[in-house]
Amino acid sequence: MKIKISLTTLALFVVKLVLAQGTVLEKYIQEGLKNNLQLQQEQLNYERSIENLAQAKALFLPYLSANGSYQLADGGRKITIPVGDLVNPVYNNLNQINAVLNPSAPKYPTIANQTTNFLATNFHDTKVRLIQPIFNPDIYFNYKAQKELITVQQAQKKAYENQLKYEIVSAYYQYLQSDEAVKILKNTHATLEELLKVNISLVANAKATKDVVLSTEYELGKIEQQIAENEKNNEVAQAYFNFLLNRELSSSILKDSTLTFAKESSGEISSLTNTALQQRQELQQVQNGLRASEQLISLNKGSALPRVNVVGDAGYQGFNYTFKSDQQYWLVQFGLTWDIFKGGEKRAKTQQARIDYQVMENKMEQLKKQIELQVIQAHYELRAAQQSYETSRSGVRSTERSFQIIQAKYKEGQAILLEYLDAQNKYTTAQLTHSINQYEVLRKSAALQKTINNL
């Protein structure tokens, strides 16, 4: 049977948890968003970027510090002050004049030259210093870049949230499918056990030979092996689901018994693509990264401009560690730094920033193409899953009816055991295939929603 599905109105089999989307699966999604370790790491990275912005903003504000120093020194370079050479000739003349005019006047003494160590000893300088940037392009553009990097980190966190939601939903469906497969196989096992009882009775009444019992026992062994394999898959699916939620790996999982399917229109591929290009956080992440790169270009250009700041000191300075009024002082300095030539370093850094910007532009275009491809792939994978689902559903009905007919004929001796086992195997295979296809539709639907960032 051919299934016709319009490209413009592709029917989506979307899970409808009548009492459950908000209470079972949605509860697990919220638990995963709260407890997942990787998402917690993304949150910490986001918080760290906020603190980086706070640090960049703080550079605009004045810097106030207290500084104190006390110095003891001996030796080193010395300074000779020629006090005697300068004053003694004057004193000699004065003494000669006084000897004539005023013999009783005291004589001026002879003064020796003074030698002082260059390093002061028992000297302190205790002050409060305030530094205020007046014009600094490095501070301004660094702040702008850090502001854009916050949005980059935020977009990265949201992108991981979208991926985590999909992983949780997909793992939940995988667990339900593996659990249903075990149930199907156990039902088949029960059917074969009933067949074994019938065959034992037939052999006991000499209506069949012992080979029918042996063949049935062999089929039972095969089913038991399949049950063990699927139970292992179920345990692994359970552990992986709990791992995503950061719970004990053996924790029980609530199963939704109200899971139903309904058709919903997804719209055209072009509409899905436009939605994805508007909502995907990866694009927002690169877009914000481009804006941050623009600020880095401006930062490197701004390094060619002068930087002006003011420094103010107020404190005490003098010998002996005392704070006297005659030791007080204040000082204000205006400083200008202008790197006029650094061997082409500024030009090279600016060019490097431009190249980084072009790289991100190319990454943006590539990412857009990748998202378009992902939408198309998810769209047609869902379409194929729907077709397989419809085919397998029809196959279950056909093989079930066929098995019922063969089963009735076998009980009346009108069919051989080989026909019975063949019909039973086809029915079991059809059930398993339909179960896989059913949950595959749900997973592919979730994958499409993840692709357009709509989970």
BELKAGI-V596865 format. One record per backbone hydrogen bond with DSSP energy under -1.0 kcal/mol. CO is the residue of the C=O (numbers start at 1). NH is the residue of the N-H. E is the energy in kcal/mol with one decimal. If there is no record, write none. Layout:
# BELKAGI-V596865
co={CO:CO}
nh={NH:NH}
e={E:E}
This chain:
# BELKAGI-V596865
co={10:12:12:16:16:17:20:21:24:25:26:27:28:29:30:31:32:36:37:38:39:40:41:42:43:44:45:46:47:48:49:50:51:52:53:54:57:58:63:65:67:69:71:71:77:79:81:81:82:83:84:87:88:89:90:91:92:93:94:95:97:98:102:114:116:122:123:124:125:126:127:128:129:130:131:132:135:136:137:138:139:140:141:142:143:144:145:146:148:149:150:151:152:153:154:155:156:157:158:159:160:161:162:163:164:165:166:167:168:169:170:171:172:173:174:175:176:177:178:179:180:181:182:183:184:185:186:187:188:189:190:191:192:193:194:195:196:197:198:199:200:201:202:203:209:210:211:212:213:214:215:216:217:218:219:220:221:222:223:224:225:226:227:228:229:230:231:232:233:234:235:236:237:238:239:240:241:242:243:248:260:262:264:268:269:270:271:272:273:274:275:276:280:281:282:283:284:285:286:287:288:289:290:291:292:293:294:295:296:297:298:301:302:307:308:308:309:310:311:312:313:314:315:316:318:320:324:325:327:329:331:333:335:337:338:342:344:345:346:347:348:349:350:351:352:353:354:355:356:357:358:359:360:361:362:363:364:365:366:367:368:369:370:371:372:373:374:375:376:377:378:379:380:381:382:383:384:385:386:387:388:389:390:391:392:393:394:395:396:397:398:399:400:401:402:403:404:405:406:407:408:409:410:416:417:418:419:420:421:422:423:424:425:426:427:428:429:430:431:432:433:434:435:436:437:438:439:440:441:442:443:444:445:446:447:448:449:450}
nh={266:14:264:18:260:21:24:26:28:29:30:31:32:33:34:35:36:40:41:42:43:44:45:46:47:48:49:50:51:52:53:54:55:56:57:58:60:61:131:129:127:125:122:123:118:116:83:114:86:87:88:91:92:93:94:95:96:97:98:99:101:102:105:81:79:320:71:318:69:316:67:314:65:312:63:310:308:140:141:142:143:144:145:146:147:148:149:150:152:153:154:155:156:157:158:159:160:161:162:163:164:165:166:167:168:169:170:171:172:173:174:175:176:177:178:179:180:181:182:183:184:185:186:187:188:189:190:191:192:193:194:195:196:197:198:199:200:201:202:203:204:205:207:206:212:214:215:216:217:218:219:220:221:222:223:224:225:226:227:228:229:230:231:232:233:234:235:236:237:238:239:240:241:242:243:244:245:247:246:251:16:14:12:272:273:274:275:276:277:278:279:280:284:285:286:287:288:289:290:291:292:293:294:295:296:297:298:299:300:301:302:304:305:337:134:135:335:132:333:130:331:128:329:126:124:322:327:328:317:315:313:311:309:307:340:345:348:349:350:351:352:353:354:355:356:357:358:359:360:361:362:363:364:365:366:367:368:369:370:371:372:373:374:375:376:377:378:379:380:381:382:383:384:385:386:387:388:389:390:391:392:393:394:395:396:397:398:399:400:401:402:403:404:405:406:407:408:409:410:411:412:414:413:420:421:422:423:424:425:426:427:428:429:430:431:432:433:434:435:436:437:438:439:440:441:442:443:444:445:446:447:448:449:450:451:452:454:453}
e={-1.6:-1.1:-1.6:-1.4:-1.2:-1.9:-4.2:-1.1:-2.1:-2.5:-2.5:-2.1:-2.5:-2.5:-1.5:-2.3:-2.6:-1.9:-1.9:-2.0:-2.2:-2.1:-2.2:-2.0:-2.5:-2.4:-1.9:-1.6:-1.8:-2.0:-1.8:-2.0:-2.1:-2.1:-2.5:-1.8:-1.6:-1.1:-2.7:-3.0:-3.2:-2.4:-1.1:-2.1:-3.7:-3.2:-2.6:-2.4:-1.3:-2.5:-2.5:-2.4:-2.7:-1.9:-2.4:-2.8:-2.1:-2.3:-2.8:-1.9:-2.8:-2.2:-2.0:-3.8:-3.9:-2.8:-3.6:-2.1:-1.3:-3.4:-2.9:-1.7:-2.6:-2.8:-3.2:-2.1:-2.6:-1.6:-2.5:-1.8:-1.9:-1.9:-2.2:-2.4:-1.9:-1.6:-2.0:-1.2:-1.6:-2.3:-2.4:-2.4:-2.1:-2.1:-2.2:-2.3:-1.9:-2.1:-2.2:-2.0:-3.0:-2.5:-1.8:-2.4:-2.5:-2.6:-3.1:-2.4:-2.2:-2.2:-2.2:-2.1:-2.3:-2.6:-2.3:-2.2:-2.3:-2.2:-1.6:-1.7:-2.4:-2.3:-2.3:-2.3:-2.1:-2.4:-2.4:-2.1:-2.5:-2.1:-2.0:-2.1:-2.5:-2.0:-2.2:-2.8:-2.7:-2.1:-2.3:-2.5:-2.5:-1.8:-3.5:-1.7:-1.5:-2.0:-2.6:-1.8:-2.5:-2.1:-2.1:-2.3:-2.0:-1.9:-2.2:-2.5:-1.8:-2.1:-2.7:-2.3:-2.1:-2.5:-2.5:-1.8:-1.9:-2.2:-2.1:-2.3:-2.5:-2.2:-2.3:-2.5:-2.2:-2.2:-2.1:-2.0:-1.2:-2.7:-1.2:-2.1:-1.8:-1.6:-3.6:-2.2:-2.9:-2.4:-2.2:-2.4:-2.7:-1.4:-2.0:-2.7:-1.3:-2.6:-2.0:-2.8:-2.5:-1.8:-2.2:-1.8:-2.1:-2.1:-2.0:-1.6:-1.8:-2.1:-2.2:-2.3:-2.2:-2.3:-2.9:-1.8:-1.9:-2.6:-2.7:-2.2:-3.0:-2.5:-3.3:-2.7:-3.0:-2.7:-2.2:-2.7:-2.7:-2.5:-1.7:-1.0:-2.0:-2.4:-3.5:-3.1:-2.1:-2.7:-1.2:-1.0:-2.1:-2.4:-2.2:-2.3:-2.3:-2.2:-1.9:-2.1:-2.4:-1.8:-2.1:-2.4:-2.0:-2.0:-2.4:-2.1:-2.2:-2.1:-2.4:-2.5:-2.2:-1.9:-2.3:-2.5:-2.4:-2.4:-2.6:-2.5:-2.2:-2.8:-2.9:-2.5:-2.4:-2.3:-2.0:-1.8:-2.6:-2.3:-2.4:-2.1:-2.4:-2.3:-2.5:-2.3:-2.7:-2.2:-1.9:-2.0:-2.2:-1.7:-2.1:-2.8:-2.3:-2.0:-2.4:-2.6:-2.3:-1.9:-2.4:-3.0:-2.0:-2.3:-2.6:-1.9:-1.0:-3.4:-1.6:-1.8:-2.9:-2.1:-2.4:-2.6:-2.8:-2.2:-2.1:-2.4:-2.7:-2.4:-2.1:-2.5:-2.8:-2.5:-2.3:-2.4:-2.8:-2.5:-1.9:-1.8:-2.0:-1.3:-2.3:-2.8:-2.5:-2.3:-2.4:-2.1:-2.2:-2.5:-2.1:-1.5:-3.4:-1.5}
